């Protein structure tokens, strides 16, 4: 079923998408949000958010998303629990088809589909996410003051996370499946020079132990070459094995970097296709914070508004 043409259509409903919707709605552009398969993005698997301005005592991630959505709706944004399955950006208005069988047309498109943290795939990983398991040291490190922490990964991101977490934890153990790290030499040297960081190389985490009530209490490590296991006590587990930008829908259409993050024409949020803008983690491999995503969502909405005005 083909819908009326929207002035602005937004793919994604995390902080970037919902902030874009708020600004577009206040500009009287009646934006349509297609929330995607994970409405709210990564904030919906986050418990306490204490680094988003305006909430003195913090706020639960899902609650923050609900407030953002309600605020955008108050000014006229419409949200649908649908996921884009194909896009046609060669014709204008653009055409987006969804998993419901609907077909939407829009004059401008804001891509805010986010990025997904790579996880280990362990049975208890998602169950304990937000209860001692995290994929963002900057977001959650504060909650692990004087705790023993495990960081999983061997690249620059893992070294950065481990170094950051030494500000809070009593001990940080880096677990990596190989003897050699993938990190740059300068990051490896910094991490190895820090007395709070210990190393469990040639090891993989095969189990995480704990409960939603009491949090993480430890992990099981395995030597992949021998199969021998050992227990390591800890109160926090941070996975730092990378993120995957949710850009499969735009492969071959919108320009990306080598990893798959959308390229934008800084300082704007314009992509290589006129009328298509990108915001949030889908175009930001560096910061990955709710506040920076929201800021780029604001930029994308303003860019879309000005682009539409230029064409009027």
GIFEN-V742935 format. One record per pair of residues at least 4 apart in sequence whose ideal C-beta (glycine too) atoms are under 8 Angstrom apart, sorted by the first residue. I is the first residue (numbers start at 1). J is the second residue. If there is no record, write none. Layout:
BEGIN
I,J  I,J
END
This chain:
BEGIN
1,101  1,102  1,103  2,103  2,104  2,105  3,102  3,103  3,104  3,105  4,105  5,93  5,105  5,106  5,107  6,30  6,31  6,32  6,104  6,105  6,106  6,107  7,24  7,29  7,30  7,31  7,106  7,107  7,108  7,308  8,20  8,24  8,29  8,30  8,31  8,32  8,106  8,107  8,108  8,109  8,110  8,301  8,304  8,305  8,308  9,31  9,32  9,34  9,94  9,96  9,104  9,106  9,108  9,109  9,110  10,17  10,20  10,21  10,24  10,31  10,32  10,33  10,34  10,109  10,110  10,112  11,17  11,34  11,36  11,84  11,96  11,109  11,110  11,111  11,112  11,113  11,249  12,16  12,17  12,33  12,34  12,35  12,36  12,41  12,111  12,112  12,113  12,114  12,246  12,280  12,282  13,17  13,18  13,33  13,34  13,35  13,36  13,39  13,40  13,41  13,65  13,69  13,79  13,112  14,18  14,40  14,41  14,42  14,43  14,65  14,112  14,114  14,280  14,281  14,290  14,293  15,19  15,41  15,43  15,64  15,65  15,68  15,280  15,290  15,291  15,293  15,294  15,297  16,20  16,112  16,114  16,279  16,280  16,281  16,282  16,293  16,294  16,296  16,297  16,300  17,21  17,33  17,35  17,41  17,110  17,112  17,279  17,280  17,297  18,22  18,33  18,65  18,68  18,69  18,71  18,72  18,294  18,297  19,23  19,68  19,279  19,293  19,294  19,295  19,297  19,298  19,301  20,24  20,31  20,110  20,112  20,279  20,297  20,298  20,300  20,301  20,304  21,25  21,31  21,33  21,72  21,77  21,79  21,297  21,301  22,26  22,68  22,71  22,72  22,75  22,77  22,301  23,27  23,297  23,298  23,301  23,302  23,305  24,29  24,30  24,31  24,77  24,110  24,301  24,304  24,305  25,29  25,30  25,31  25,72  25,73  25,75  25,76  25,77  26,75  27,301  27,305  28,76  29,304  29,305  29,308  30,76  30,77  30,78  31,72  31,76  31,77  31,78  31,301  32,77  32,78  32,79  32,80  32,104  32,106  33,72  33,77  33,78  33,79  33,80  34,80  34,82  34,83  34,84  34,96  34,98  34,104  35,39  35,40  35,79  35,80  35,81  35,82  35,83  36,83  36,84  36,113  37,83  38,44  38,114  39,44  39,65  39,81  40,44  40,61  40,62  40,65  41,65  41,114  41,280  41,281  42,46  42,61  42,114  42,116  42,117  42,135  42,136  42,281  43,49  43,61  43,62  43,64  43,65  43,290  44,61  44,62  44,65  45,61  45,126  45,129  45,130  46,60  46,61  46,130  46,139  46,140  47,60  47,61  47,130  47,131  48,58  48,59  48,60  48,61  48,143  49,55  49,58  49,59  49,60  49,61  49,64  49,139  49,290  50,55  50,58  50,142  51,138  51,139  51,142  51,289  51,290  51,291  52,59  52,64  52,290  52,291  53,291  55,59  55,64  59,63  59,64  59,67  60,64  61,65  61,130  62,66  63,67  64,68  64,290  65,69  66,70  67,71  68,72  69,73  69,79  70,74  71,75  72,77  72,79  73,77  73,78  73,79  80,98  82,98  82,99  82,100  82,102  83,98  83,99  84,96  84,97  84,98  84,249  85,97  85,98  85,99  85,249  86,96  86,97  86,249  87,94  87,95  87,96  87,97  87,109  87,249  87,250  87,253  88,94  88,95  88,96  89,94  89,109  89,253  89,254  89,273  89,276  91,95  92,107  92,275  93,105  93,106  93,107  94,105  94,106  94,107  94,108  94,109  94,275  94,276  95,103  95,104  95,105  96,103  96,104  96,105  96,106  96,109  97,101  97,102  97,103  97,104  98,102  98,103  98,104  107,275  107,308  107,311  108,275  108,276  108,277  108,304  108,307  108,308  109,275  109,276  109,277  110,269  110,276  110,277  110,278  110,279  110,297  110,300  110,301  110,304  111,247  111,250  111,254  111,262  111,271  111,276  111,277  111,278  111,279  111,282  111,283  112,278  112,279  112,280  112,282  112,293  112,297  112,300  113,245  113,246  113,247  113,249  113,282  114,245  114,246  114,280  114,281  114,282  114,293  115,243  115,244  115,245  115,246  115,261  115,281  115,282  115,285  115,288  116,243  116,244  116,246  117,135  117,136  117,239  117,242  117,243  118,239  118,241  118,242  118,243  118,244  119,125  119,126  119,135  119,239  119,241  120,125  120,152  120,205  120,239  120,241  121,125  122,205  122,206  122,207  122,208  123,127  123,207  124,128  124,207  124,208  124,209  124,210  125,129  125,133  125,208  125,239  127,131  127,212  128,132  128,133  128,208  128,210  128,211  128,212  128,215  128,216  128,237  129,133  129,134  129,135  130,134  131,210  131,211  131,212  131,215  131,216  132,210  132,215  132,216  132,235  132,236  132,237  133,208  133,216  133,236  133,237  133,238  133,239  134,139  134,140  134,236  134,237  134,238  134,239  135,238  135,239  135,240  136,140  136,238  136,288  137,141  137,151  137,160  137,161  137,164  137,165  137,238  137,240  138,164  138,288  138,289  139,289  139,290  140,144  140,238  141,164  141,165  141,167  141,168  141,169  142,168  143,236  144,149  144,165  144,168  144,169  144,235  144,236  145,168  145,169  146,168  146,169  146,170  147,168  147,169  147,170  147,234  147,235  147,236  148,169  148,170  148,171  148,172  148,173  148,233  148,234  148,235  148,236  149,165  149,169  149,171  149,172  149,173  149,234  149,235  149,236  149,237  149,238  150,172  150,173  150,174  150,175  150,205  150,219  150,232  150,234  150,236  150,237  150,238  151,158  151,161  151,162  151,165  151,172  151,173  151,174  151,175  151,238  151,240  152,158  152,174  152,175  152,176  152,205  152,237  152,238  152,239  152,240  152,241  153,157  153,158  153,161  153,174  153,175  153,176  153,239  153,240  153,241  153,242  154,158  154,174  154,176  154,177  154,178  154,180  154,181  154,182  154,183  155,159  155,181  155,182  155,183  155,240  155,241  155,242  156,160  156,182  156,183  156,184  156,187  157,161  157,240  157,241  157,242  158,162  158,174  158,176  158,183  158,240  158,241  159,163  159,174  159,181  159,183  159,187  159,188  159,190  159,191  160,164  160,187  160,240  161,165  161,238  161,240  162,166  162,172  162,174  162,191  162,194  162,197  162,240  163,190  163,191  163,194  163,197  165,169  165,172  165,236  165,238  166,172  166,194  166,196  166,197  169,196  169,236  170,196  171,196  171,198  172,196  172,197  172,198  173,197  173,198  173,199  173,200  173,232  173,234  174,191  174,197  174,198  174,199  174,200  175,200  175,203  175,204  175,205  175,219  175,221  176,181  176,199  176,200  176,201  176,202  176,203  177,202  177,203  177,204  177,224  178,201  178,202  179,201  179,202  181,188  183,187  183,188  183,191  184,188  185,189  186,190  187,191  188,192  189,193  190,194  191,197  192,197  192,199  200,221  200,232  202,223  202,224  202,225  203,221  203,222  203,223  203,224  204,221  204,222  204,224  205,219  205,220  205,221  205,222  205,237  206,220  206,221  206,222  206,229  207,219  207,220  208,216  208,218  208,219  208,220  208,237  209,216  209,217  209,218  209,219  209,220  210,214  210,215  210,216  210,217  210,218  211,215  215,235  216,234  216,235  216,236  216,237  217,233  217,234  217,235  218,231  218,232  218,233  218,234  219,231  219,232  219,234  219,237  220,229  220,230  220,231  220,232  221,229  221,230  221,231  221,232  222,227  222,228  222,229  223,227  223,228  223,229  243,281  243,285  243,288  244,260  245,256  245,259  245,260  245,261  245,262  245,281  245,282  245,283  245,285  246,282  247,251  247,254  247,256  247,260  247,261  247,262  247,282  250,254  250,256  250,262  251,256  253,273  254,262  254,263  254,271  254,272  254,273  254,276  254,278  255,262  255,263  255,271  255,272  256,260  256,261  256,262  256,263  257,261  257,263  257,285  259,285  261,282  261,283  261,284  261,285  262,271  262,278  262,282  262,283  263,271  263,272  263,283  264,268  264,269  264,270  264,271  264,277  264,278  264,283  265,270  265,271  268,277  268,299  268,303  269,277  269,278  269,279  269,283  269,296  269,299  269,300  269,303  270,274  270,276  270,277  270,303  270,307  271,276  271,277  271,278  274,307  275,304  275,307  277,300  277,303  277,304  277,307  278,282  278,283  278,300  279,283  279,293  279,296  279,297  279,299  279,300  280,284  280,293  280,296  280,297  281,288  281,293  283,296  284,288  284,292  284,293  284,296  287,292  288,292  288,293  289,293  290,294  291,295  292,296  293,297  294,298  295,299  296,300  297,301  298,302  299,303  300,304  301,305  302,306  303,307  304,308  305,309  306,310  307,311  308,312
END
